[in-house]
Amino acid sequence: MSDKADALVIFGATGDLAKIETFPALVGLVKRGILDVPVVGVAKSGWGLEQFRDYATASLKLNNMDPTDPAAVKMLSLLRYVDGDLGDEATYQAMSDQVGAGQQVLFYMEVPAQLFGRIAEGIAAVGRARGARVMVEKPFGTDLASSRQLNDTMHRYFAEEAIFRVDDWLAFDPVENVLFVRFANTVIEPVLNRNYVSSIQITMAEAFDVADRGRFYDRTGAIRDVLQNHMLQVLATVLAEPPPGSHLKSWRDAKHQVVAALSPLTPEHTVRGQYEGYLDVDGVDPKSTVETYVAVRLMADTWRWAGVPIVIRAGKCLPVTATEITITFKAPPQDVFGIEPMVPEDQLRFRIWPETAVSMTLHGKKPGAGFEPQPEQMAFAERPGADIRPYDRLIGAALDGDRWLFARQDTVEAAWEIVDPVLGDVVPVHPYARGSWGPKEADRLLADRDTWYDPAG
């Protein structure tokens, strides 16, 4: 039997995620020849099939896509719709009827995590759990205990290998580019270790505020929203050992090993901040201590990375919107040219957002008398536009049964173990001005001679 799914069911198919990401991704899948099975939307909107197709058409227009394009027309023709309450058994029977003869169904839960258990129960009750797989959106819990409870609930109905946990950053082309640059270039991988690297930094800067997401954000904060998932997954892509053999099937094993080796955070190595004006946002508690900025210092207890300081910062209302990884190499062991204190440190930088970029900064001699280092940058950059949408990659991979782009239970729990000690108000929150680089207290996390490397605007 093929591992390819023969039907796709989307719970929460009339929500914002479907409007912004899912329907455009489905068109891309049709265009690439990956999607040619019934797509059953399930929601409670009081709609029929035609209204659901109209909603999908509006989604395509919102995303500047032509609904008369042949791929869009075919995608719309694949749509089916079930209108019903997710607490009603009849909804699941109607869904099963729409699936028909499908034996390997992909269920995509675009709903809050508290509904995962009820939906899984409903799928099983109509005999559709066997041979199926399920995609679930982050967050995978709100702390270690709730994450484990959520996993226990899902495992009552689905085996771990049938659960595809979505972190859209894992499908970003620039994140895949980090992986590719590491393992496709002989000159790069041999120097990525404690013998040559003095520090690693990751900055995820957002120039915008929480806007109309105040109620959600005030229950979440930067640690839960981006550090525990996106940033630790990006870091794992930088640190993990090469997968054995000529395939990526064991890549999730490699990432788990390195995440499990990261030291749990302590208050000493954590700084939280809150931008000025956050308390005035609609839906935010006027006395809220939720962080809109977090900076942490980590260490990896592995042979390759032992002793190398790792700092991550992420925040809103910073000067630019950009995410970069900066790997700084050690200075030469001897000052042959007598240029102290200007002995250069070379860098390898990866731009993750808003475009793909890789640059290597080396040092040459500044023209003229004497010896003065001059930085020279070798760069590759690719502007966005032609890249496959992340949800196109994710849904396509799940339809094919390809798991390497998805988070695994043990890695998710290992990530929660890292951040659990500093959740809540264990660490004080410091105010910072809009448009600044966050609270100055974050500077104490840096290693000697290090500075924060700000991504270009």
C-alpha positions in Angstrom: 0.0 0.0 0.0 1.3 3.5 -0.9 2.1 5.8 2.0 0.4 8.7 0.3 -2.9 9.9 1.8 -6.0 9.4 -0.2 -8.1 12.1 1.5 -7.5 15.3 3.4 -9.9 16.5 6.1 -9.4 20.0 7.6 -11.0 20.8 10.9 -11.5 24.5 11.4 -11.5 25.1 7.7 -13.3 28.5 7.9 -10.7 30.0 10.2 -8.0 32.6 9.7 -5.2 30.0 9.2 -7.2 28.5 6.3 -7.9 31.9 4.8 -4.3 33.1 5.0 -2.3 30.0 4.4 -4.2 26.7 3.7 -6.1 27.4 0.5 -3.2 29.1 -1.3 -1.0 26.1 -0.2 -3.5 23.7 -1.6 -3.3 25.4 -5.0 0.5 25.0 -4.9 0.1 21.3 -4.2 -2.3 20.9 -7.1 0.1 22.7 -9.4 3.0 20.5 -8.3 0.9 17.3 -8.9 0.9 16.4 -5.2 -2.8 17.0 -4.4 -5.5 15.1 -6.3 -7.7 13.7 -3.5 -10.9 14.9 -1.8 -10.4 17.8 0.6 -13.2 17.9 3.2 -13.6 21.0 5.3 -15.3 20.7 8.6 -16.5 23.8 10.6 -19.6 25.3 12.2 -20.4 28.3 10.1 -24.0 27.5 8.9 -22.6 27.2 5.3 -23.1 24.8 2.4 -20.5 23.7 -0.1 -21.0 26.7 -2.4 -20.4 29.2 0.4 -17.3 27.2 1.5 -16.0 27.4 -2.1 -16.7 31.1 -2.2 -14.7 31.5 1.0 -11.8 29.6 -0.5 -12.0 31.8 -3.6 -11.9 34.9 -1.5 -8.8 33.5 0.2 -7.0 33.1 -3.1 -7.9 36.7 -4.1 -6.7 37.9 -0.7 -3.3 36.2 -1.4 -3.1 37.8 -4.9 -3.8 34.4 -6.6 -6.1 34.0 -9.7 -9.0 31.8 -8.9 -9.5 31.1 -12.6 -6.0 29.6 -12.9 -6.4 25.9 -13.8 -4.7 24.8 -10.6 -7.0 26.9 -8.5 -10.1 25.7 -10.4 -9.1 22.1 -9.7 -8.4 22.8 -6.0 -11.9 24.3 -5.7 -13.4 21.2 -7.4 -11.7 18.9 -4.8 -13.4 20.7 -1.9 -16.2 19.1 0.1 -17.8 20.5 3.2 -19.4 19.4 6.5 -21.1 21.9 8.7 -21.5 20.8 12.3 -20.5 21.0 15.9 -17.3 19.3 16.8 -19.0 18.0 19.9 -21.7 16.2 17.9 -21.1 12.6 16.8 -23.2 13.3 13.7 -20.5 15.7 12.5 -17.9 12.9 12.4 -20.3 10.5 10.6 -21.0 13.1 8.0 -17.3 13.7 7.6 -16.7 10.0 7.2 -19.4 9.8 4.5 -17.6 12.6 2.6 -14.3 10.8 2.8 -15.9 7.7 1.3 -13.5 5.0 0.3 -10.4 6.7 1.7 -8.2 4.4 3.8 -5.2 6.6 4.6 -6.7 9.9 5.6 -4.7 13.0 6.6 -6.6 14.9 9.3 -5.5 18.5 9.8 -6.6 20.1 13.0 -6.5 23.9 12.5 -8.2 24.4 15.8 -7.1 25.3 19.4 -5.3 22.5 21.2 -8.1 21.9 23.7 -10.2 20.5 20.9 -7.6 18.0 19.7 -8.8 15.3 22.1 -12.4 15.6 21.2 -11.7 15.5 17.5 -9.4 12.5 17.8 -12.2 10.7 19.8 -14.7 11.6 17.1 -12.5 10.3 14.3 -11.9 7.0 16.2 -15.6 6.6 16.9 -16.5 6.5 13.2 -13.6 4.1 12.5 -11.3 6.5 10.7 -8.3 6.5 13.0 -6.9 3.3 11.7 -4.3 4.0 9.0 -4.7 7.7 9.4 -2.3 10.5 10.2 -3.0 13.8 11.9 -1.5 17.3 11.6 -1.7 19.5 14.7 -0.8 23.1 15.0 1.4 24.6 17.7 1.5 25.4 20.6 1.9 21.9 21.9 0.9 22.8 25.4 1.7 25.8 27.5 4.4 24.1 29.7 6.0 20.7 30.1 3.1 19.2 32.1 0.4 20.3 29.7 2.5 19.2 26.7 2.7 15.7 28.2 -1.0 15.7 28.9 -1.8 16.7 25.4 0.5 14.0 24.0 -1.1 11.4 26.2 -4.5 12.4 24.9 -3.5 12.2 21.3 -1.8 8.8 21.8 -5.0 7.2 22.9 -6.1 7.3 19.3 -2.9 7.8 17.2 0.6 6.3 17.3 3.4 8.8 17.6 4.5 8.2 14.0 1.0 9.2 12.9 1.2 12.6 14.6 2.6 15.4 12.5 3.3 18.5 14.7 3.4 21.7 12.7 6.0 24.4 13.3 5.9 26.4 10.1 9.4 27.7 10.7 10.7 24.1 9.9 9.4 24.6 6.4 10.9 28.0 5.8 13.3 27.8 2.8 15.9 29.9 4.7 15.9 27.4 7.5 16.4 24.6 5.1 19.2 26.7 3.6 21.1 26.6 6.9 20.9 22.8 6.8 22.0 22.7 3.1 25.0 25.1 3.6 26.2 23.1 6.5 26.2 19.7 4.9 26.7 20.5 1.2 30.0 22.4 1.6 33.1 20.7 2.7 34.7 24.0 3.9 31.9 24.9 6.3 31.1 21.8 8.4 34.7 21.1 9.7 34.9 24.5 11.5 31.5 24.4 13.2 32.7 23.3 16.6 34.2 24.4 19.9 37.7 24.5 18.4 36.9 27.3 16.0 33.7 29.0 17.2 33.7 31.5 20.0 30.0 32.2 20.2 26.6 31.8 18.5 23.8 34.4 18.4 20.3 34.3 17.1 18.2 37.4 16.8 14.5 37.4 15.9 13.5 41.0 15.7 10.0 42.3 14.9 9.5 46.0 14.3 5.7 45.7 14.9 3.7 45.4 18.2 1.1 42.8 19.2 -1.6 44.8 17.3 -5.1 43.2 17.8 -3.7 40.0 19.3 -3.5 41.4 22.8 -5.8 38.8 24.4 -3.9 35.9 22.9 -0.4 37.4 23.5 -1.1 38.2 27.1 -1.7 34.5 27.8 1.4 33.5 25.8 4.4 35.8 25.8 7.6 35.6 23.8 9.0 32.6 25.6 6.1 30.4 24.7 5.3 32.1 21.4 8.7 31.9 19.7 11.6 30.8 21.9 10.4 27.3 23.0 9.5 26.3 19.4 10.8 28.4 16.5 14.1 29.6 18.0 15.1 26.3 19.5 14.3 24.5 16.3 16.5 27.0 14.3 19.2 26.5 16.9 19.0 22.8 16.6 19.5 23.1 12.8 22.8 24.9 13.5 24.0 22.6 16.2 22.9 19.1 15.3 25.2 16.4 14.1 25.1 15.4 10.4 22.5 12.7 9.7 24.1 9.4 8.7 23.8 8.0 5.2 22.4 9.8 2.2 19.0 10.8 3.4 17.3 13.0 6.0 15.2 10.3 7.7 17.2 10.5 10.9 17.4 14.3 11.0 14.8 14.4 13.7 16.9 12.1 15.8 19.9 14.4 15.4 17.9 17.4 16.4 16.4 15.7 19.4 19.9 14.8 20.7 21.1 18.3 20.6 18.0 19.9 22.1 18.1 17.4 24.9 21.7 18.4 25.5 20.9 22.1 26.0 21.0 23.3 29.6 17.7 24.3 31.2 17.4 28.1 31.6 18.0 29.8 34.9 16.9 33.3 36.0 20.6 34.3 35.8 20.7 33.5 32.1 17.3 34.9 31.2 16.2 38.5 30.6 12.6 39.5 30.0 11.3 42.8 28.6 8.0 44.5 27.9 7.7 47.4 25.4 6.3 50.7 26.6 2.7 51.0 25.8 2.0 47.2 25.9 -0.3 47.6 28.9 -2.6 49.9 26.9 -3.3 47.3 24.2 -6.9 46.0 24.1 -7.2 42.7 25.8 -4.0 43.1 27.9 -4.3 43.0 31.7 -3.3 46.5 32.9 -1.0 44.9 35.4 0.4 42.3 33.0 4.0 41.1 33.5 4.0 39.1 30.2 7.2 39.5 28.2 7.2 40.9 24.7 11.0 40.4 24.6 13.2 37.6 25.9 17.0 37.1 25.8 18.7 33.9 27.0 22.1 32.3 27.3 22.4 28.6 26.7 25.1 26.0 26.7 25.1 22.7 24.8 26.5 19.7 26.7 27.9 18.0 23.7 31.5 17.1 22.5 31.1 19.4 19.5 29.8 22.5 21.3 31.0 22.2 24.9 31.9 25.7 26.3 30.6 27.7 23.4 28.2 30.4 24.6 24.9 30.6 22.8 22.6 33.7 23.1 19.1 34.1 21.6 17.0 37.2 21.7 13.5 37.7 20.3 11.1 40.7 20.7 8.5 43.0 19.4 8.8 46.8 18.7 12.5 46.4 17.9 14.2 48.6 15.1 13.8 46.1 12.3 11.9 43.0 11.3 14.6 40.4 10.6 15.9 37.1 11.9 19.6 36.2 11.7 22.0 33.6 13.0 25.6 34.9 13.6 28.4 32.4 14.2 31.6 34.2 15.3 34.9 32.4 15.0 37.8 32.6 17.4 40.6 35.1 16.8 43.9 33.7 15.4 46.0 32.1 18.2 48.9 34.6 17.7 49.0 38.3 16.8 51.5 37.9 14.0 50.9 41.4 12.6 51.0 43.3 16.0 47.4 44.6 15.5 46.1 44.2 19.1 43.4 45.1 20.1 42.1 44.9 16.5 42.7 41.1 16.0 39.7 40.2 13.7 37.1 37.6 14.4 35.5 36.1 11.2 31.8 35.4 11.0 29.3 33.2 9.2 25.8 34.7 9.1 22.5 33.3 8.0 19.5 35.5 7.2 16.3 33.6 8.0 13.8 36.5 7.4 12.7 38.4 5.5 14.9 36.9 2.7 17.4 34.0 2.3 21.0 35.2 2.7 24.3 33.6 3.7 27.4 35.7 4.2 31.0 35.0 5.3 33.0 37.9 6.8 36.8 37.4 6.4 39.5 40.0 6.9 42.1 41.3 4.4 44.7 44.0 4.8 43.5 47.6 4.5 45.5 49.3 1.6 48.3 51.5 2.7 51.2 51.4 5.1 51.3 49.1 8.0 48.9 46.3 8.9 45.2 47.1 9.6 42.5 44.5 9.1 39.7 45.3 6.7 36.5 43.2 6.8 35.5 41.6 3.4 32.1 40.1 3.0 31.3 37.2 0.7 27.5 37.0 0.4 24.8 35.1 -1.3 21.2 36.4 -1.2 17.9 35.5 -2.7 15.0 37.8 -2.5 11.6 36.2 -1.7 9.0 35.6 -4.4 9.7 32.2 -6.0 9.8 30.2 -2.8 7.2 27.5 -2.1 4.9 28.5 0.7 5.8 26.9 4.1 2.3 25.3 4.4 2.6 24.0 0.8 5.7 22.1 2.0 4.1 21.0 5.3 0.8 19.7 3.9 2.6 18.1 1.0 5.0 16.3 3.3 2.2 15.0 5.5 0.2 13.8 2.5 3.3 11.8 1.4 4.0 10.6 4.9 7.4 12.4 5.0 8.1 13.3 8.7 11.4 15.1 8.7 9.8 18.6 8.5 7.7 18.0 11.7 8.4 18.2 15.4 8.5 15.0 17.4 7.1 14.5 20.9 10.4 13.9 22.7 12.0 17.0 21.1 8.9 19.2 22.0 9.1 18.0 25.6 12.9 18.5 25.7 12.3 22.1 24.6 9.7 22.6 27.3 12.2 21.3 29.9 14.6 24.1 28.8 12.2 26.9 29.3 10.0 25.6 32.1 12.2 26.9 34.9 11.7 30.6 33.7 8.0 30.6 32.8 5.7 33.0 34.7 7.2 35.6 36.9 10.4 33.8 38.0 12.4 36.5 36.1 11.5 40.2 36.4 10.2 42.0 33.4 12.1 45.2 32.3 10.5 48.0 30.3 12.1 49.1 27.0 11.4 51.9 24.5 9.7 51.2 21.2 12.2 51.1 18.5 15.1 50.2 20.8 16.9 46.9 21.0 15.2 45.9 24.2 16.3 46.2 27.9 20.0 46.9 28.5 20.0 44.1 31.0 20.3 41.7 28.1 23.9 42.8 27.6 25.0 40.8 30.7 24.3 37.6 28.9 27.1 38.2 26.3 30.5 36.6 26.5 33.6 38.6 27.0 34.4 40.9 24.0 31.1 40.0 22.4 28.4 42.4 21.3 24.9 41.9 20.0 25.0 41.7 16.2 22.1 43.6 14.8 20.5 42.3 11.5 20.4 44.9 8.8 17.1 46.6 8.1 
